[in-house]
Amino acid sequence: MSGGVDSSVAARLLANQDYDLSAIFMRNWDTRDESGTDKGCEWEKDWEDVQRVCNSLGIPCTMIDLSREYWNRIFQPALDVWESGSTPNPDVWCNREIKFGALLEHLPVNPTTGVSWFATGHYARKGWSSHGRPQLLSAKDQTKDQSYYLSSISEQGLLRALFPIGEFTKVQVRELARKYQLETAERPESMGLCFVGERGKFNSYLQPKPGPIIDFTTQNVIGNHEGLWTYTIGENAKVAGQPFKTFVSHKDPIKNAIYVVPGSSHQALLEHRVICKDWKWIWNDSPPLGISEPAGFRAAVKVRHRQDNQACIAKIAQDKSLEIITDEPMRGVSPGQVAALWDGDWCLGCGVIASTSNSLLQSRQIIHDDRMNPSRTATQYNQVQKQKNLTSTSRGKRSPDHSGYHKRSPKLQSFQQISRDQSSKAPVGEIMLDG
């Protein structure tokens, strides 16, 4: 349980049935581990809400500290990807590595049946194939469907999973919470990284690495950035002094450059084809029929949570990566993002986007363009930086002060000091609740 309305309603629905229930709360982050003070204990309010709901339902609850696992398996790798200029999705891997990984490793097995179920507050459903294998299905409420975030979990994890609210809409879940008079009925939805919240503002963990912002259509430097991670492909770059809105088309880690184009529908923002690495099928030993054939497999793809399914063909490439070709172009696709495939409402698995192949970028061969030699770029960048500093001085302002940025190493050291509370064991039961 997370302390939110979704997992609270999931617990109440299961409490109506003949289950031996106990609840689990994951502590994945605590600002005190970094600062050494009592400020910023975001998880404490969540834990209090979990305890209140469990007390009202008459079920035991336990907190398990997975802060070290979250840092080492999710947050640190995500920082490395952000720093390289790609765009990771930590919440997808949190479900695989933490919720359906490290957490399941902590849960006891029912001594009678040899298994325990694991219920969450995700908006997703589970079905069964004709051969008795579990299938991850989209939720009834497509606006809240979270099967994308679950697309990396293993078949073994899915086998134990229950999704009690998957057949309900968000509105219905709120109504049920009010009907059952749950303490979290009016609690607002949480935002940010999984169980980290405002720690989604990860900039404080990365050292600034200034570089140029380049107009892709003219090859001129028109601004500067503080790090490749400060912009996402497809977003409004908000470069001052331009006669039109500019949007990030791509990044060049070698030159530490961010490229922008005019308008939100420029061809450089549109993508028909992506190449994925580290693909993980939920049925690992049984990929879809046709996936290895030249014609490929007809499916639907998403590269972000809030995106409509895009019709596509998926097939295994010669180098064993997965190639996805969409019927219609997708906008703002970035390396590092997670691409997930569906067959109807059945989620098959996911992988990390390693590269895109926008025909316009290929034809321009931007990496080898003579106009983008290092000396020309450096000269233009210095001119833009000088002009920016002159403008700041004329307004009586100091040049940017980066003293607020934190070095990563002290925080890493502090997290290495975290020790799991091995004595925190969940009470034995058939259903473990988390959401």
C-alpha positions in Angstrom: 0.0 0.0 0.0 1.2 3.5 -0.9 -1.1 5.6 1.2 -3.1 6.6 -1.8 -6.8 6.0 -2.6 -6.1 3.3 -5.2 -4.3 0.8 -2.9 -6.7 1.7 -0.1 -9.7 0.7 -2.2 -7.9 -2.4 -3.4 -7.4 -3.5 0.3 -11.1 -2.8 1.0 -12.2 -4.9 -1.9 -10.1 -7.8 -0.9 -11.2 -7.5 2.8 -14.7 -8.3 1.6 -13.4 -11.7 0.3 -12.1 -14.8 2.1 -8.4 -13.9 2.2 -5.8 -13.8 4.9 -4.7 -10.2 4.4 -1.6 -8.3 5.4 -0.3 -5.0 4.0 3.1 -3.9 3.0 4.4 -0.3 2.7 7.7 0.2 0.9 10.1 2.9 2.1 12.1 3.6 -1.0 13.4 7.1 -0.1 14.1 9.3 2.9 15.6 12.7 2.7 17.1 12.2 6.2 19.5 9.6 4.7 21.0 12.5 2.7 20.6 15.5 4.9 20.9 14.0 8.4 17.9 16.1 9.5 14.2 15.5 10.2 13.2 17.7 7.3 11.6 16.2 4.1 10.3 12.9 5.5 7.8 12.5 2.7 7.2 8.9 3.3 6.0 9.4 6.9 2.7 10.9 5.9 2.1 8.0 3.5 3.0 5.5 6.2 0.5 7.2 8.6 -2.2 7.0 6.0 -1.5 3.3 5.4 -1.7 2.5 9.1 -5.0 4.4 9.5 -6.6 2.6 6.6 -5.3 -0.8 7.8 -6.6 -0.1 11.3 -10.0 0.7 10.0 -10.0 -2.6 7.9 -8.6 -4.7 10.8 -5.5 -5.9 8.8 -1.9 -5.9 9.9 0.6 -3.7 8.1 4.4 -3.7 7.9 7.0 -1.3 6.5 9.9 -2.6 4.5 13.0 -0.4 3.8 14.1 -0.8 0.2 16.0 2.5 -0.1 19.3 0.9 -0.9 17.8 -1.3 -3.5 16.0 1.6 -5.1 19.1 3.7 -5.2 21.3 1.0 -6.6 18.9 -0.7 -9.1 16.8 2.3 -10.2 17.9 5.8 -9.3 21.7 5.6 -9.9 21.3 3.9 -13.3 18.6 6.5 -14.3 21.0 9.3 -13.4 23.6 7.8 -15.7 21.1 7.6 -18.5 19.9 11.2 -18.0 23.5 12.4 -17.9 24.2 10.8 -21.2 21.4 12.7 -22.8 18.8 9.9 -23.1 15.5 9.8 -21.3 14.9 6.9 -19.0 11.6 5.8 -17.4 12.5 4.7 -13.8 8.9 3.8 -13.0 8.8 1.0 -15.5 12.0 -0.6 -14.0 10.9 0.1 -10.4 8.0 -2.3 -10.9 10.4 -5.0 -12.3 13.3 -4.5 -9.9 11.7 -3.3 -6.7 8.0 -4.0 -6.4 8.0 -7.3 -8.4 11.6 -7.9 -7.5 13.2 -7.0 -4.2 9.9 -6.7 -2.4 8.7 -10.1 -3.5 12.0 -11.5 -2.2 11.0 -10.2 1.2 7.5 -11.7 1.3 6.9 -15.0 3.1 5.3 -18.0 1.4 2.1 -19.5 2.8 3.2 -22.7 4.6 0.1 -24.5 3.6 -0.2 -23.6 -0.1 3.4 -22.8 -0.8 2.5 -19.5 -2.4 1.2 -16.1 -1.6 -0.6 -13.6 -3.8 0.5 -10.1 -4.2 -2.1 -7.4 -4.8 -1.4 -3.8 -5.9 -3.4 -0.7 -6.7 -2.4 -0.6 -10.3 -5.0 0.1 -13.0 -4.4 -3.1 -14.9 -6.0 -6.5 -15.3 -4.8 -10.1 -15.4 -6.2 -12.8 -17.7 -5.3 -16.4 -18.5 -4.4 -18.0 -21.8 -5.9 -21.3 -22.9 -2.7 -22.9 -21.7 -3.0 -21.5 -18.2 -0.4 -18.8 -18.5 -1.0 -15.3 -17.0 -1.6 -12.3 -19.3 -1.2 -8.7 -18.5 -4.2 -6.8 -19.8 -5.0 -3.1 -20.1 -7.3 -1.6 -17.5 -11.0 -0.8 -18.1 -10.2 2.9 -17.6 -8.0 3.7 -20.5 -7.2 7.1 -19.2 -5.6 5.6 -16.1 -4.3 2.3 -17.6 -1.0 1.4 -16.1 -0.1 -1.7 -18.0 2.7 0.3 -19.7 4.4 0.7 -16.3 4.0 -3.0 -15.7 5.3 -4.1 -19.1 8.7 -5.2 -17.8 7.6 -7.5 -15.0 8.3 -11.3 -15.3 5.8 -14.0 -15.8 6.7 -15.3 -12.4 5.8 -11.9 -10.8 2.6 -11.6 -12.9 1.6 -15.1 -11.8 1.4 -14.0 -8.2 -0.2 -10.6 -9.0 -3.8 -9.4 -8.3 -5.2 -6.1 -9.6 -8.4 -5.5 -7.7 -9.3 -2.1 -9.2 -8.5 -3.0 -12.8 -12.2 -3.3 -13.7 -13.0 0.1 -12.2 -12.6 3.7 -13.5 -10.9 6.3 -11.4 -14.2 7.9 -10.7 -15.7 4.7 -9.5 -12.6 4.1 -7.2 -13.2 7.5 -5.6 -16.9 6.7 -5.1 -16.0 3.4 -3.5 -13.5 5.1 -1.2 -16.2 7.5 -0.1 -18.8 4.7 0.3 -16.4 2.8 2.5 -15.4 6.0 4.4 -11.7 5.4 3.8 -9.3 7.9 5.3 -7.7 8.4 1.9 -10.9 9.0 -0.1 -10.1 12.7 -0.8 -6.3 12.4 -1.1 -4.9 13.9 -4.3 -3.0 11.8 -6.8 0.8 11.7 -6.3 3.2 12.9 -9.0 6.9 12.4 -9.7 9.1 9.3 -9.7 7.7 6.1 -8.2 7.6 6.4 -4.4 10.0 9.4 -4.6 7.6 12.2 -5.4 9.4 15.5 -5.7 12.7 13.8 -6.0 11.7 13.7 -9.7 13.6 17.0 -9.7 16.8 15.1 -10.2 18.9 18.0 -11.4 20.4 18.5 -8.0 22.1 15.1 -8.4 23.9 16.1 -11.6 26.8 18.5 -12.1 26.1 21.2 -14.8 27.7 20.5 -18.1 27.0 23.6 -20.3 26.8 23.3 -24.1 25.2 24.9 -27.1 21.6 24.9 -28.3 21.7 24.8 -32.1 19.1 25.7 -34.7 19.0 22.5 -36.8 17.8 24.3 -39.9 20.6 26.9 -39.9 23.3 25.2 -37.9 23.7 28.4 -35.8 24.1 28.4 -32.1 21.1 30.3 -30.6 21.5 29.6 -26.9 23.1 27.4 -24.3 22.0 24.7 -21.9 23.3 23.4 -18.5 23.3 19.7 -19.4 21.7 17.4 -21.9 19.3 16.1 -19.3 17.7 19.6 -18.8 15.7 19.1 -22.1 13.6 16.3 -23.4 13.2 15.5 -27.1 9.9 17.0 -28.3 9.5 19.7 -25.6 9.4 23.4 -26.1 13.0 24.6 -25.7 11.9 28.2 -24.8 15.0 29.7 -26.3 14.8 33.5 -25.7 15.0 35.9 -28.6 13.7 33.7 -31.3 10.9 34.8 -33.6 9.1 31.4 -33.2 8.8 28.6 -30.7 11.5 26.0 -31.0 11.3 22.4 -30.0 14.0 19.9 -29.2 14.6 17.5 -32.1 17.6 15.5 -31.0 20.8 15.6 -28.9 24.5 15.0 -29.7 26.3 13.6 -26.7 29.7 13.8 -28.5 29.4 17.6 -29.0 27.2 18.0 -25.9 24.8 19.8 -28.2 21.0 20.1 -28.2 19.3 20.7 -31.6 16.0 22.6 -32.0 13.6 23.1 -34.9 10.9 25.7 -35.5 7.4 24.6 -34.8 5.9 21.6 -33.0 5.2 19.6 -36.2 8.6 19.8 -37.9 9.6 16.7 -39.7 12.6 16.2 -37.5 10.2 15.7 -34.5 8.4 12.8 -36.2 9.5 9.2 -36.1 8.3 6.1 -37.9 11.0 3.6 -36.8 12.7 2.8 -33.6 15.3 0.2 -32.6 15.0 -1.4 -29.2 17.6 -3.2 -27.1 17.3 -5.4 -24.0 13.8 -6.5 -25.0 11.9 -8.4 -22.3 8.9 -10.5 -23.2 6.6 -11.3 -20.2 6.4 -14.8 -21.7 10.2 -15.0 -22.0 10.3 -18.3 -23.7 7.4 -17.6 -26.1 7.6 -14.5 -28.2 4.8 -13.7 -30.6 4.5 -15.8 -33.8 5.9 -13.9 -36.8 8.3 -11.7 -34.8 11.3 -13.4 -36.4 9.8 -13.4 -39.9 10.7 -10.7 -42.5 7.1 -9.5 -42.6 7.1 -9.1 -38.8 4.2 -9.1 -36.3 1.3 -6.7 -36.3 0.9 -5.1 -32.9 0.4 -1.7 -31.1 3.1 0.3 -29.4 3.5 3.0 -26.8 6.7 4.9 -26.0 5.2 6.8 -23.1 2.4 6.3 -20.6 0.0 9.0 -21.8 -0.1 8.0 -25.4 -2.6 6.3 -27.6 -1.6 2.9 -28.9 0.1 3.2 -32.3 -0.4 0.5 -34.9 2.9 -1.0 -35.9 4.9 -3.9 -37.2 7.5 -5.4 -34.9 10.3 -7.8 -35.9 13.7 -9.0 -34.8 16.5 -7.3 -36.7 19.7 -9.0 -37.9 21.6 -7.9 -34.8 18.9 -9.4 -32.6 17.5 -6.0 -31.6 13.8 -5.3 -32.0 12.7 -3.0 -34.8 9.3 -1.3 -34.6 7.8 0.5 -37.6 4.6 2.5 -37.0 1.8 3.1 -39.5 1.7 6.8 -38.4 4.6 8.9 -37.2 5.2 9.3 -33.5 6.3 12.7 -32.2 9.2 13.4 -29.8 10.7 9.9 -29.5 13.8 9.7 -27.4 16.5 7.1 -26.9 16.2 5.7 -23.4 12.4 5.7 -23.4 10.6 2.4 -22.9 8.7 1.0 -25.9 6.0 -1.6 -25.0 3.9 -3.8 -27.3 0.3 -4.9 -27.2 -1.7 -7.5 -29.0 -5.2 -6.0 -28.6 -5.4 -5.3 -24.8 -2.7 -7.9 -24.0 0.6 -6.4 -23.1 3.5 -8.5 -24.4 6.6 -6.9 -23.0 8.9 -3.9 -23.5 12.4 -2.8 -24.3 14.6 0.3 -24.2 14.8 2.5 -27.3 18.4 2.5 -28.4 18.0 4.6 -31.5 15.6 6.2 -33.9 16.0 6.7 -37.6 14.4 9.9 -38.7 15.1 10.1 -42.5 15.6 13.9 -42.3 18.4 13.6 -39.7 20.0 10.7 -41.6 20.0 12.7 -44.9 21.6 15.7 -43.2 24.3 13.5 -41.6 24.5 16.0 -38.8 27.3 14.3 -37.0 29.6 14.7 -40.0 28.5 18.2 -41.2 31.5 20.4 -41.8 29.6 23.4 -40.5 29.4 21.7 -37.1 33.2 21.4 -36.5 34.2 21.9 -32.8 35.9 25.3 -33.3 32.9 26.8 -35.1 30.5 25.5 -32.5 32.7 26.7 -29.6 33.1 30.2 -31.1 29.3 30.6 -31.5 28.7 29.2 -28.1 31.1 31.6 -26.5 29.5 34.5 -28.3 26.0 33.6 -27.1 27.4 33.1 -23.5 29.1 36.5 -23.6 25.9 38.2 -24.8 23.9 36.5 -22.0 26.4 37.6 -19.4 26.3 41.2 -20.7 22.6 41.2 -20.5 22.6 39.9 -17.0 25.1 42.5 -15.9 23.2 45.3 -17.5 20.2 44.3 -15.4 22.2 44.2 -12.2 22.1 40.5 -11.9 24.9 38.1 -11.3 25.8 35.4 -13.7 24.3 32.0 -12.9 25.5 30.5 -9.6 25.6 26.7 -9.6 26.6 26.4 -6.0 23.2 24.9 -5.3 24.0 21.8 -7.3 25.1 18.8 -5.2 27.8 16.4 -6.0 26.5 12.9 -6.4 29.2 11.2 -4.5 28.2 12.3 -0.9 24.7 11.2 -1.6 25.8 7.9 -3.0 28.0 7.4 0.1 25.0 8.2 2.3 22.8 5.7 0.5 25.6 3.1 0.9 25.2 3.5 4.6 21.6 2.5 4.5 21.1 -1.1 5.8 18.1 -3.1 5.3 16.1 -3.9 8.3 16.3 -7.6 8.0 14.0 -8.0 10.9 11.1 -6.4 9.0 9.2 -9.4 7.8 5.7 -9.3 6.6 3.1 -11.3 8.6 2.4 -14.6 6.9 -0.7 -14.4 4.8 -2.1 -15.3 1.4 -2.4 -11.7 0.1 0.3 -9.0 0.4 -1.0 -5.6 -0.5 1.0 -2.9 -2.1 0.0 -0.1 -4.4 
